[in-house]
Amino acid sequence: MTDVLIVGAGPAGLLLASELRLAGVDTVVVERHAQRPGFCRGFNLNAPRPGPAGTARSR
């Protein structure tokens, strides 16, 4: 039985699947496309740095 279904095999989905598997959670990853795209899907995964009192500051 699958505990978690992850939709999207991009960097975030694959990382989540890996971490869950290490924790003993049975996961299934589904992806719409049969082949990798010709571009980097993790380009915009940079989170903003926290500013004063937990607010995000601009770069």
PDBQT receptor file of N, H, CA, C and O in Angstrom, charges set to zero:
ATOM      1  N   MET A   1       0.840  -1.185   0.000  1.00  0.00    +0.000 N 
ATOM      2  CA  MET A   1       0.000   0.000   0.000  1.00  0.00    +0.000 C 
ATOM      3  C   MET A   1       0.881   1.243   0.000  1.00  0.00    +0.000 C 
ATOM      4  O   MET A   1       1.883   1.304   0.712  1.00  0.00    +0.000 OA
ATOM      5  N   THR A   2       0.506   2.215  -0.791  1.00  0.00    +0.000 N 
ATOM      6  H   THR A   2      -0.308   2.166  -1.369  1.00  0.00    +0.000 HD
ATOM      7  CA  THR A   2       1.260   3.462  -0.888  1.00  0.00    +0.000 C 
ATOM      8  C   THR A   2       0.805   4.432   0.194  1.00  0.00    +0.000 C 
ATOM      9  O   THR A   2      -0.389   4.673   0.367  1.00  0.00    +0.000 OA
ATOM     10  N   ASP A   3       1.771   4.984   0.919  1.00  0.00    +0.000 N 
ATOM     11  H   ASP A   3       2.741   4.789   0.779  1.00  0.00    +0.000 HD
ATOM     12  CA  ASP A   3       1.455   5.974   1.946  1.00  0.00    +0.000 C 
ATOM     13  C   ASP A   3       1.329   7.376   1.358  1.00  0.00    +0.000 C 
ATOM     14  O   ASP A   3       0.457   8.149   1.756  1.00  0.00    +0.000 OA
ATOM     15  N   VAL A   4       2.209   7.697   0.404  1.00  0.00    +0.000 N 
ATOM     16  H   VAL A   4       2.916   7.069   0.081  1.00  0.00    +0.000 HD
ATOM     17  CA  VAL A   4       2.248   9.049  -0.162  1.00  0.00    +0.000 C 
ATOM     18  C   VAL A   4       2.381   8.975  -1.673  1.00  0.00    +0.000 C 
ATOM     19  O   VAL A   4       3.185   8.200  -2.192  1.00  0.00    +0.000 OA
ATOM     20  N   LEU A   5       1.596   9.778  -2.381  1.00  0.00    +0.000 N 
ATOM     21  H   LEU A   5       0.943  10.407  -1.960  1.00  0.00    +0.000 HD
ATOM     22  CA  LEU A   5       1.701   9.937  -3.833  1.00  0.00    +0.000 C 
ATOM     23  C   LEU A   5       2.264  11.318  -4.100  1.00  0.00    +0.000 C 
ATOM     24  O   LEU A   5       1.692  12.320  -3.672  1.00  0.00    +0.000 OA
ATOM     25  N   ILE A   6       3.386  11.376  -4.809  1.00  0.00    +0.000 N 
ATOM     26  H   ILE A   6       3.851  10.562  -5.157  1.00  0.00    +0.000 HD
ATOM     27  CA  ILE A   6       4.025  12.642  -5.147  1.00  0.00    +0.000 C 
ATOM     28  C   ILE A   6       3.812  12.886  -6.628  1.00  0.00    +0.000 C 
ATOM     29  O   ILE A   6       4.180  12.058  -7.461  1.00  0.00    +0.000 OA
ATOM     30  N   VAL A   7       3.214  14.027  -6.956  1.00  0.00    +0.000 N 
ATOM     31  H   VAL A   7       2.915  14.699  -6.280  1.00  0.00    +0.000 HD
ATOM     32  CA  VAL A   7       2.946  14.375  -8.345  1.00  0.00    +0.000 C 
ATOM     33  C   VAL A   7       4.040  15.324  -8.805  1.00  0.00    +0.000 C 
ATOM     34  O   VAL A   7       4.140  16.450  -8.318  1.00  0.00    +0.000 OA
ATOM     35  N   GLY A   8       4.861  14.867  -9.746  1.00  0.00    +0.000 N 
ATOM     36  H   GLY A   8       4.780  13.952 -10.142  1.00  0.00    +0.000 HD
ATOM     37  CA  GLY A   8       5.944  15.673 -10.285  1.00  0.00    +0.000 C 
ATOM     38  C   GLY A   8       7.299  15.144  -9.872  1.00  0.00    +0.000 C 
ATOM     39  O   GLY A   8       7.613  15.067  -8.684  1.00  0.00    +0.000 OA
ATOM     40  N   ALA A   9       8.101  14.778 -10.861  1.00  0.00    +0.000 N 
ATOM     41  H   ALA A   9       7.846  14.840 -11.826  1.00  0.00    +0.000 HD
ATOM     42  CA  ALA A   9       9.429  14.231 -10.613  1.00  0.00    +0.000 C 
ATOM     43  C   ALA A   9      10.509  15.284 -10.820  1.00  0.00    +0.000 C 
ATOM     44  O   ALA A   9      11.597  14.987 -11.313  1.00  0.00    +0.000 OA
ATOM     45  N   GLY A  10      10.196  16.510 -10.438  1.00  0.00    +0.000 N 
ATOM     46  H   GLY A  10       9.312  16.750 -10.037  1.00  0.00    +0.000 HD
ATOM     47  CA  GLY A  10      11.199  17.565 -10.473  1.00  0.00    +0.000 C 
ATOM     48  C   GLY A  10      12.100  17.455  -9.261  1.00  0.00    +0.000 C 
ATOM     49  O   GLY A  10      12.005  16.487  -8.508  1.00  0.00    +0.000 OA
ATOM     50  N   PRO A  11      12.970  18.424  -9.061  1.00  0.00    +0.000 N 
ATOM     51  CA  PRO A  11      13.914  18.360  -7.943  1.00  0.00    +0.000 C 
ATOM     52  C   PRO A  11      13.222  18.262  -6.582  1.00  0.00    +0.000 C 
ATOM     53  O   PRO A  11      13.654  17.491  -5.725  1.00  0.00    +0.000 OA
ATOM     54  N   ALA A  12      12.166  19.025  -6.381  1.00  0.00    +0.000 N 
ATOM     55  H   ALA A  12      11.816  19.651  -7.078  1.00  0.00    +0.000 HD
ATOM     56  CA  ALA A  12      11.476  19.006  -5.089  1.00  0.00    +0.000 C 
ATOM     57  C   ALA A  12      10.759  17.672  -4.868  1.00  0.00    +0.000 C 
ATOM     58  O   ALA A  12      10.809  17.117  -3.770  1.00  0.00    +0.000 OA
ATOM     59  N   GLY A  13      10.101  17.161  -5.894  1.00  0.00    +0.000 N 
ATOM     60  H   GLY A  13      10.061  17.612  -6.786  1.00  0.00    +0.000 HD
ATOM     61  CA  GLY A  13       9.392  15.892  -5.768  1.00  0.00    +0.000 C 
ATOM     62  C   GLY A  13      10.322  14.719  -5.514  1.00  0.00    +0.000 C 
ATOM     63  O   GLY A  13      10.030  13.856  -4.687  1.00  0.00    +0.000 OA
ATOM     64  N   LEU A  14      11.433  14.686  -6.219  1.00  0.00    +0.000 N 
ATOM     65  H   LEU A  14      11.670  15.387  -6.891  1.00  0.00    +0.000 HD
ATOM     66  CA  LEU A  14      12.384  13.590  -6.034  1.00  0.00    +0.000 C 
ATOM     67  C   LEU A  14      13.089  13.676  -4.681  1.00  0.00    +0.000 C 
ATOM     68  O   LEU A  14      13.347  12.655  -4.043  1.00  0.00    +0.000 OA
ATOM     69  N   LEU A  15      13.399  14.899  -4.246  1.00  0.00    +0.000 N 
ATOM     70  H   LEU A  15      13.190  15.728  -4.764  1.00  0.00    +0.000 HD
ATOM     71  CA  LEU A  15      14.008  15.057  -2.931  1.00  0.00    +0.000 C 
ATOM     72  C   LEU A  15      13.044  14.618  -1.837  1.00  0.00    +0.000 C 
ATOM     73  O   LEU A  15      13.435  13.921  -0.900  1.00  0.00    +0.000 OA
ATOM     74  N   LEU A  16      11.794  15.022  -1.958  1.00  0.00    +0.000 N 
ATOM     75  H   LEU A  16      11.476  15.588  -2.719  1.00  0.00    +0.000 HD
ATOM     76  CA  LEU A  16      10.788  14.619  -0.972  1.00  0.00    +0.000 C 
ATOM     77  C   LEU A  16      10.631  13.101  -0.954  1.00  0.00    +0.000 C 
ATOM     78  O   LEU A  16      10.566  12.497   0.117  1.00  0.00    +0.000 OA
ATOM     79  N   ALA A  17      10.569  12.488  -2.121  1.00  0.00    +0.000 N 
ATOM     80  H   ALA A  17      10.622  12.979  -2.991  1.00  0.00    +0.000 HD
ATOM     81  CA  ALA A  17      10.444  11.028  -2.188  1.00  0.00    +0.000 C 
ATOM     82  C   ALA A  17      11.634  10.345  -1.526  1.00  0.00    +0.000 C 
ATOM     83  O   ALA A  17      11.468   9.351  -0.819  1.00  0.00    +0.000 OA
ATOM     84  N   SER A  18      12.822  10.872  -1.752  1.00  0.00    +0.000 N 
ATOM     85  H   SER A  18      12.957  11.679  -2.326  1.00  0.00    +0.000 HD
ATOM     86  CA  SER A  18      14.028  10.284  -1.148  1.00  0.00    +0.000 C 
ATOM     87  C   SER A  18      14.008  10.400   0.368  1.00  0.00    +0.000 C 
ATOM     88  O   SER A  18      14.317   9.441   1.075  1.00  0.00    +0.000 OA
ATOM     89  N   GLU A  19      13.646  11.568   0.864  1.00  0.00    +0.000 N 
ATOM     90  H   GLU A  19      13.395  12.347   0.290  1.00  0.00    +0.000 HD
ATOM     91  CA  GLU A  19      13.613  11.776   2.312  1.00  0.00    +0.000 C 
ATOM     92  C   GLU A  19      12.544  10.914   2.973  1.00  0.00    +0.000 C 
ATOM     93  O   GLU A  19      12.771  10.344   4.040  1.00  0.00    +0.000 OA
ATOM     94  N   LEU A  20      11.378  10.821   2.333  1.00  0.00    +0.000 N 
ATOM     95  H   LEU A  20      11.194  11.284   1.466  1.00  0.00    +0.000 HD
ATOM     96  CA  LEU A  20      10.321   9.988   2.891  1.00  0.00    +0.000 C 
ATOM     97  C   LEU A  20      10.725   8.517   2.900  1.00  0.00    +0.000 C 
ATOM     98  O   LEU A  20      10.435   7.795   3.854  1.00  0.00    +0.000 OA
ATOM     99  N   ARG A  21      11.393   8.077   1.838  1.00  0.00    +0.000 N 
ATOM    100  H   ARG A  21      11.628   8.664   1.063  1.00  0.00    +0.000 HD
ATOM    101  CA  ARG A  21      11.825   6.682   1.765  1.00  0.00    +0.000 C 
ATOM    102  C   ARG A  21      12.836   6.367   2.865  1.00  0.00    +0.000 C 
ATOM    103  O   ARG A  21      12.795   5.292   3.465  1.00  0.00    +0.000 OA
ATOM    104  N   LEU A  22      13.739   7.305   3.126  1.00  0.00    +0.000 N 
ATOM    105  H   LEU A  22      13.772   8.178   2.639  1.00  0.00    +0.000 HD
ATOM    106  CA  LEU A  22      14.709   7.118   4.205  1.00  0.00    +0.000 C 
ATOM    107  C   LEU A  22      14.018   6.999   5.560  1.00  0.00    +0.000 C 
ATOM    108  O   LEU A  22      14.526   6.351   6.475  1.00  0.00    +0.000 OA
ATOM    109  N   ALA A  23      12.849   7.636   5.675  1.00  0.00    +0.000 N 
ATOM    110  H   ALA A  23      12.436   8.163   4.932  1.00  0.00    +0.000 HD
ATOM    111  CA  ALA A  23      12.076   7.575   6.915  1.00  0.00    +0.000 C 
ATOM    112  C   ALA A  23      11.154   6.358   6.954  1.00  0.00    +0.000 C 
ATOM    113  O   ALA A  23      10.391   6.188   7.905  1.00  0.00    +0.000 OA
ATOM    114  N   GLY A  24      11.221   5.509   5.923  1.00  0.00    +0.000 N 
ATOM    115  H   GLY A  24      11.841   5.648   5.151  1.00  0.00    +0.000 HD
ATOM    116  CA  GLY A  24      10.424   4.297   5.902  1.00  0.00    +0.000 C 
ATOM    117  C   GLY A  24       9.019   4.463   5.359  1.00  0.00    +0.000 C 
ATOM    118  O   GLY A  24       8.173   3.590   5.553  1.00  0.00    +0.000 OA
ATOM    119  N   VAL A  25       8.756   5.578   4.679  1.00  0.00    +0.000 N 
ATOM    120  H   VAL A  25       9.444   6.287   4.521  1.00  0.00    +0.000 HD
ATOM    121  CA  VAL A  25       7.435   5.838   4.113  1.00  0.00    +0.000 C 
ATOM    122  C   VAL A  25       7.411   5.323   2.680  1.00  0.00    +0.000 C 
ATOM    123  O   VAL A  25       8.318   5.614   1.900  1.00  0.00    +0.000 OA
ATOM    124  N   ASP A  26       6.383   4.563   2.329  1.00  0.00    +0.000 N 
ATOM    125  H   ASP A  26       5.646   4.326   2.962  1.00  0.00    +0.000 HD
ATOM    126  CA  ASP A  26       6.241   4.025   0.970  1.00  0.00    +0.000 C 
ATOM    127  C   ASP A  26       5.677   5.124   0.071  1.00  0.00    +0.000 C 
ATOM    128  O   ASP A  26       4.568   5.609   0.296  1.00  0.00    +0.000 OA
ATOM    129  N   THR A  27       6.450   5.518  -0.953  1.00  0.00    +0.000 N 
ATOM    130  H   THR A  27       7.350   5.124  -1.136  1.00  0.00    +0.000 HD
ATOM    131  CA  THR A  27       6.039   6.612  -1.836  1.00  0.00    +0.000 C 
ATOM    132  C   THR A  27       5.983   6.147  -3.280  1.00  0.00    +0.000 C 
ATOM    133  O   THR A  27       6.663   5.201  -3.677  1.00  0.00    +0.000 OA
ATOM    134  N   VAL A  28       5.152   6.839  -4.058  1.00  0.00    +0.000 N 
ATOM    135  H   VAL A  28       4.599   7.608  -3.735  1.00  0.00    +0.000 HD
ATOM    136  CA  VAL A  28       5.093   6.656  -5.501  1.00  0.00    +0.000 C 
ATOM    137  C   VAL A  28       5.185   8.043  -6.123  1.00  0.00    +0.000 C 
ATOM    138  O   VAL A  28       4.478   8.963  -5.710  1.00  0.00    +0.000 OA
ATOM    139  N   VAL A  29       6.057   8.193  -7.115  1.00  0.00    +0.000 N 
ATOM    140  H   VAL A  29       6.632   7.446  -7.450  1.00  0.00    +0.000 HD
ATOM    141  CA  VAL A  29       6.217   9.458  -7.828  1.00  0.00    +0.000 C 
ATOM    142  C   VAL A  29       5.643   9.290  -9.226  1.00  0.00    +0.000 C 
ATOM    143  O   VAL A  29       5.999   8.349  -9.935  1.00  0.00    +0.000 OA
ATOM    144  N   VAL A  30       4.761  10.190  -9.625  1.00  0.00    +0.000 N 
ATOM    145  H   VAL A  30       4.472  10.954  -9.049  1.00  0.00    +0.000 HD
ATOM    146  CA  VAL A  30       4.213  10.168 -10.988  1.00  0.00    +0.000 C 
ATOM    147  C   VAL A  30       4.640  11.446 -11.699  1.00  0.00    +0.000 C 
ATOM    148  O   VAL A  30       4.709  12.520 -11.101  1.00  0.00    +0.000 OA
ATOM    149  N   GLU A  31       4.920  11.303 -12.981  1.00  0.00    +0.000 N 
ATOM    150  H   GLU A  31       4.864  10.430 -13.467  1.00  0.00    +0.000 HD
ATOM    151  CA  GLU A  31       5.378  12.422 -13.806  1.00  0.00    +0.000 C 
ATOM    152  C   GLU A  31       4.633  12.403 -15.121  1.00  0.00    +0.000 C 
ATOM    153  O   GLU A  31       4.419  11.340 -15.704  1.00  0.00    +0.000 OA
ATOM    154  N   ARG A  32       4.243  13.552 -15.584  1.00  0.00    +0.000 N 
ATOM    155  H   ARG A  32       4.417  14.415 -15.110  1.00  0.00    +0.000 HD
ATOM    156  CA  ARG A  32       3.495  13.682 -16.833  1.00  0.00    +0.000 C 
ATOM    157  C   ARG A  32       4.343  13.329 -18.053  1.00  0.00    +0.000 C 
ATOM    158  O   ARG A  32       3.851  12.697 -18.988  1.00  0.00    +0.000 OA
ATOM    159  N   HIS A  33       5.596  13.729 -18.049  1.00  0.00    +0.000 N 
ATOM    160  H   HIS A  33       5.996  14.243 -17.290  1.00  0.00    +0.000 HD
ATOM    161  CA  HIS A  33       6.453  13.563 -19.223  1.00  0.00    +0.000 C 
ATOM    162  C   HIS A  33       7.305  12.303 -19.106  1.00  0.00    +0.000 C 
ATOM    163  O   HIS A  33       7.800  11.978 -18.027  1.00  0.00    +0.000 OA
ATOM    164  N   ALA A  34       7.472  11.600 -20.219  1.00  0.00    +0.000 N 
ATOM    165  H   ALA A  34       7.070  11.864 -21.095  1.00  0.00    +0.000 HD
ATOM    166  CA  ALA A  34       8.248  10.353 -20.222  1.00  0.00    +0.000 C 
ATOM    167  C   ALA A  34       9.761  10.601 -20.225  1.00  0.00    +0.000 C 
ATOM    168  O   ALA A  34      10.531   9.739 -19.802  1.00  0.00    +0.000 OA
ATOM    169  N   GLN A  35      10.189  11.784 -20.703  1.00  0.00    +0.000 N 
ATOM    170  H   GLN A  35       9.564  12.484 -21.046  1.00  0.00    +0.000 HD
ATOM    171  CA  GLN A  35      11.621  12.096 -20.763  1.00  0.00    +0.000 C 
ATOM    172  C   GLN A  35      11.909  13.380 -20.009  1.00  0.00    +0.000 C 
ATOM    173  O   GLN A  35      11.021  14.203 -19.790  1.00  0.00    +0.000 OA
ATOM    174  N   ARG A  36      13.174  13.540 -19.613  1.00  0.00    +0.000 N 
ATOM    175  H   ARG A  36      13.896  12.872 -19.791  1.00  0.00    +0.000 HD
ATOM    176  CA  ARG A  36      13.578  14.768 -18.937  1.00  0.00    +0.000 C 
ATOM    177  C   ARG A  36      13.455  15.955 -19.881  1.00  0.00    +0.000 C 
ATOM    178  O   ARG A  36      13.650  15.804 -21.087  1.00  0.00    +0.000 OA
ATOM    179  N   PRO A  37      13.131  17.150 -19.348  1.00  0.00    +0.000 N 
ATOM    180  CA  PRO A  37      13.077  18.341 -20.192  1.00  0.00    +0.000 C 
ATOM    181  C   PRO A  37      14.486  18.792 -20.565  1.00  0.00    +0.000 C 
ATOM    182  O   PRO A  37      15.465  18.355 -19.959  1.00  0.00    +0.000 OA
ATOM    183  N   GLY A  38      14.582  19.647 -21.541  1.00  0.00    +0.000 N 
ATOM    184  H   GLY A  38      13.786  20.001 -22.033  1.00  0.00    +0.000 HD
ATOM    185  CA  GLY A  38      15.878  20.156 -21.973  1.00  0.00    +0.000 C 
ATOM    186  C   GLY A  38      16.348  21.365 -21.189  1.00  0.00    +0.000 C 
ATOM    187  O   GLY A  38      17.258  22.067 -21.630  1.00  0.00    +0.000 OA
ATOM    188  N   PHE A  39      15.745  21.624 -20.028  1.00  0.00    +0.000 N 
ATOM    189  H   PHE A  39      15.006  21.054 -19.670  1.00  0.00    +0.000 HD
ATOM    190  CA  PHE A  39      16.112  22.773 -19.213  1.00  0.00    +0.000 C 
ATOM    191  C   PHE A  39      16.120  22.363 -17.740  1.00  0.00    +0.000 C 
ATOM    192  O   PHE A  39      15.612  21.301 -17.380  1.00  0.00    +0.000 OA
ATOM    193  N   CYS A  40      16.686  23.194 -16.916  1.00  0.00    +0.000 N 
ATOM    194  H   CYS A  40      17.099  24.056 -17.208  1.00  0.00    +0.000 HD
ATOM    195  CA  CYS A  40      16.785  22.904 -15.485  1.00  0.00    +0.000 C 
ATOM    196  C   CYS A  40      15.474  23.253 -14.792  1.00  0.00    +0.000 C 
ATOM    197  O   CYS A  40      15.043  24.406 -14.809  1.00  0.00    +0.000 OA
ATOM    198  N   ARG A  41      14.844  22.258 -14.185  1.00  0.00    +0.000 N 
ATOM    199  H   ARG A  41      15.194  21.321 -14.171  1.00  0.00    +0.000 HD
ATOM    200  CA  ARG A  41      13.576  22.493 -13.505  1.00  0.00    +0.000 C 
ATOM    201  C   ARG A  41      13.769  23.045 -12.098  1.00  0.00    +0.000 C 
ATOM    202  O   ARG A  41      12.799  23.481 -11.477  1.00  0.00    +0.000 OA
ATOM    203  N   GLY A  42      14.972  23.039 -11.588  1.00  0.00    +0.000 N 
ATOM    204  H   GLY A  42      15.760  22.685 -12.092  1.00  0.00    +0.000 HD
ATOM    205  CA  GLY A  42      15.236  23.526 -10.242  1.00  0.00    +0.000 C 
ATOM    206  C   GLY A  42      15.789  24.935 -10.203  1.00  0.00    +0.000 C 
ATOM    207  O   GLY A  42      16.318  25.359  -9.175  1.00  0.00    +0.000 OA
ATOM    208  N   PHE A  43      15.681  25.663 -11.289  1.00  0.00    +0.000 N 
ATOM    209  H   PHE A  43      15.251  25.319 -12.124  1.00  0.00    +0.000 HD
ATOM    210  CA  PHE A  43      16.290  26.983 -11.397  1.00  0.00    +0.000 C 
ATOM    211  C   PHE A  43      15.748  27.969 -10.363  1.00  0.00    +0.000 C 
ATOM    212  O   PHE A  43      16.513  28.766  -9.819  1.00  0.00    +0.000 OA
ATOM    213  N   ASN A  44      14.460  27.931 -10.087  1.00  0.00    +0.000 N 
ATOM    214  H   ASN A  44      13.839  27.284 -10.530  1.00  0.00    +0.000 HD
ATOM    215  CA  ASN A  44      13.847  28.915  -9.189  1.00  0.00    +0.000 C 
ATOM    216  C   ASN A  44      13.515  28.345  -7.818  1.00  0.00    +0.000 C 
ATOM    217  O   ASN A  44      12.534  28.766  -7.205  1.00  0.00    +0.000 OA
ATOM    218  N   LEU A  45      14.299  27.407  -7.323  1.00  0.00    +0.000 N 
ATOM    219  H   LEU A  45      15.097  27.065  -7.820  1.00  0.00    +0.000 HD
ATOM    220  CA  LEU A  45      14.026  26.826  -6.019  1.00  0.00    +0.000 C 
ATOM    221  C   LEU A  45      14.713  27.557  -4.874  1.00  0.00    +0.000 C 
ATOM    222  O   LEU A  45      14.689  27.079  -3.740  1.00  0.00    +0.000 OA
ATOM    223  N   ASN A  46      15.324  28.702  -5.145  1.00  0.00    +0.000 N 
ATOM    224  H   ASN A  46      15.344  29.090  -6.066  1.00  0.00    +0.000 HD
ATOM    225  CA  ASN A  46      16.015  29.447  -4.098  1.00  0.00    +0.000 C 
ATOM    226  C   ASN A  46      15.000  30.194  -3.247  1.00  0.00    +0.000 C 
ATOM    227  O   ASN A  46      14.300  31.074  -3.747  1.00  0.00    +0.000 OA
ATOM    228  N   ALA A  47      14.912  29.855  -1.979  1.00  0.00    +0.000 N 
ATOM    229  H   ALA A  47      15.481  29.139  -1.572  1.00  0.00    +0.000 HD
ATOM    230  CA  ALA A  47      13.992  30.534  -1.073  1.00  0.00    +0.000 C 
ATOM    231  C   ALA A  47      14.565  31.892  -0.686  1.00  0.00    +0.000 C 
ATOM    232  O   ALA A  47      15.783  32.051  -0.599  1.00  0.00    +0.000 OA
ATOM    233  N   PRO A  48      13.694  32.871  -0.454  1.00  0.00    +0.000 N 
ATOM    234  CA  PRO A  48      14.202  34.178  -0.012  1.00  0.00    +0.000 C 
ATOM    235  C   PRO A  48      14.821  34.068   1.377  1.00  0.00    +0.000 C 
ATOM    236  O   PRO A  48      14.383  33.270   2.205  1.00  0.00    +0.000 OA
ATOM    237  N   ARG A  49      15.834  34.872   1.614  1.00  0.00    +0.000 N 
ATOM    238  H   ARG A  49      16.190  35.521   0.941  1.00  0.00    +0.000 HD
ATOM    239  CA  ARG A  49      16.484  34.874   2.925  1.00  0.00    +0.000 C 
ATOM    240  C   ARG A  49      15.581  35.604   3.929  1.00  0.00    +0.000 C 
ATOM    241  O   ARG A  49      14.980  36.628   3.603  1.00  0.00    +0.000 OA
ATOM    242  N   PRO A  50      15.495  35.073   5.138  1.00  0.00    +0.000 N 
ATOM    243  CA  PRO A  50      14.663  35.765   6.127  1.00  0.00    +0.000 C 
ATOM    244  C   PRO A  50      15.276  37.082   6.548  1.00  0.00    +0.000 C 
ATOM    245  O   PRO A  50      16.495  37.191   6.681  1.00  0.00    +0.000 OA
ATOM    246  N   GLY A  51      14.457  38.060   6.754  1.00  0.00    +0.000 N 
ATOM    247  H   GLY A  51      13.466  37.971   6.646  1.00  0.00    +0.000 HD
ATOM    248  CA  GLY A  51      14.905  39.379   7.216  1.00  0.00    +0.000 C 
ATOM    249  C   GLY A  51      14.552  39.569   8.683  1.00  0.00    +0.000 C 
ATOM    250  O   GLY A  51      14.323  38.595   9.400  1.00  0.00    +0.000 OA
ATOM    251  N   PRO A  52      14.507  40.795   9.122  1.00  0.00    +0.000 N 
ATOM    252  CA  PRO A  52      14.164  41.066  10.528  1.00  0.00    +0.000 C 
ATOM    253  C   PRO A  52      12.787  40.528  10.877  1.00  0.00    +0.000 C 
ATOM    254  O   PRO A  52      11.850  40.654  10.089  1.00  0.00    +0.000 OA
ATOM    255  N   ALA A  53      12.660  39.931  12.051  1.00  0.00    +0.000 N 
ATOM    256  H   ALA A  53      13.421  39.829  12.691  1.00  0.00    +0.000 HD
ATOM    257  CA  ALA A  53      11.387  39.410  12.573  1.00  0.00    +0.000 C 
ATOM    258  C   ALA A  53      10.753  38.376  11.648  1.00  0.00    +0.000 C 
ATOM    259  O   ALA A  53       9.528  38.255  11.604  1.00  0.00    +0.000 OA
ATOM    260  N   GLY A  54      11.574  37.631  10.910  1.00  0.00    +0.000 N 
ATOM    261  H   GLY A  54      12.568  37.729  10.946  1.00  0.00    +0.000 HD
ATOM    262  CA  GLY A  54      11.060  36.559  10.064  1.00  0.00    +0.000 C 
ATOM    263  C   GLY A  54      10.462  37.004   8.742  1.00  0.00    +0.000 C 
ATOM    264  O   GLY A  54       9.887  36.179   8.031  1.00  0.00    +0.000 OA
ATOM    265  N   THR A  55      10.575  38.274   8.386  1.00  0.00    +0.000 N 
ATOM    266  H   THR A  55      11.042  38.944   8.963  1.00  0.00    +0.000 HD
ATOM    267  CA  THR A  55      10.045  38.746   7.112  1.00  0.00    +0.000 C 
ATOM    268  C   THR A  55      11.082  38.513   6.024  1.00  0.00    +0.000 C 
ATOM    269  O   THR A  55      12.284  38.537   6.287  1.00  0.00    +0.000 OA
ATOM    270  N   ALA A  56      10.617  38.288   4.814  1.00  0.00    +0.000 N 
ATOM    271  H   ALA A  56       9.640  38.268   4.600  1.00  0.00    +0.000 HD
ATOM    272  CA  ALA A  56      11.536  38.088   3.681  1.00  0.00    +0.000 C 
ATOM    273  C   ALA A  56      12.013  39.450   3.193  1.00  0.00    +0.000 C 
ATOM    274  O   ALA A  56      11.223  40.384   3.061  1.00  0.00    +0.000 OA
ATOM    275  N   ARG A  57      13.295  39.552   2.929  1.00  0.00    +0.000 N 
ATOM    276  H   ARG A  57      13.937  38.792   3.036  1.00  0.00    +0.000 HD
ATOM    277  CA  ARG A  57      13.814  40.812   2.395  1.00  0.00    +0.000 C 
ATOM    278  C   ARG A  57      14.168  40.617   0.931  1.00  0.00    +0.000 C 
ATOM    279  O   ARG A  57      14.481  39.505   0.507  1.00  0.00    +0.000 OA
ATOM    280  N   SER A  58      14.120  41.671   0.174  1.00  0.00    +0.000 N 
ATOM    281  H   SER A  58      13.865  42.575   0.519  1.00  0.00    +0.000 HD
ATOM    282  CA  SER A  58      14.451  41.583  -1.252  1.00  0.00    +0.000 C 
ATOM    283  C   SER A  58      15.949  41.497  -1.421  1.00  0.00    +0.000 C 
ATOM    284  O   SER A  58      16.713  41.927  -0.557  1.00  0.00    +0.000 OA
ATOM    285  N   ARG A  59      16.359  40.937  -2.542  1.00  0.00    +0.000 N 
ATOM    286  H   ARG A  59      15.738  40.587  -3.244  1.00  0.00    +0.000 HD
ATOM    287  CA  ARG A  59      17.794  40.765  -2.800  1.00  0.00    +0.000 C 
ATOM    288  C   ARG A  59      18.381  41.953  -3.467  1.00  0.00    +0.000 C 
ATOM    289  O   ARG A  59      19.577  41.971  -3.755  1.00  0.00    +0.000 OA
TER     290      ARG A  59
